[in-house]
Amino acid sequence: MAFIASICPYCDNGKQITANRTSWLIHLSGHREEIIEHLTDTTESCQFCSYPEPSVNKKHASSHYRWAHQKSTLINWALDNLEKQILV
C-alpha cells in the first residue's frame, strides 16, 4: 500500500500528513470551500469544463465551481495538485 506524505495547504497549522489516498480524500473533503477559494484566486476560467469561458468575477466563479461540478472532482483535483511524496 502506498502512502502520500505532504503538508495540507488548506490547514492552518501546516502539519505534515502521511496517509493513504482514501484518508487524504476524506481529509480534503473538509476543505471544499478553501479549494474553491484557491481555484477562484488562481485561475481565470474553469479548470474542469471542456470549453471554459472566463469568469465574470470571483463570486460567479466560486458559484460555478460549487454548483456545476461534483465535490469529488474538486477533491481529486486538490489531491492531484499537492506537492507530495509517495511512500511505499
C-alpha positions, 0 to 999 in steps of 0.5 A: 500500500502506498502512502502520500506524505505532504503538508495540507495547504488548506490547514492552518497549522501546516502539519505534515500528513502521511496517509493513504489516498482514501484518508487524504480524500476524506481529509480534503473533503473538509476543505471544499470551500478553501479549494474553491477559494484557491481555484477562484484566486488562481485561475481565470476560467474553469479548470474542469469544463471542456470549453471554459469561458472566463469568469465574470468575477470571483463570486460567479466563479466560486458559484460555478465551481460549487454548483456545476461540478461534483465535490469529488472532482474538486477533491481529486483535483486538490489531491492531484495538485499537492506537492507530495511524496509517495511512500511505499 
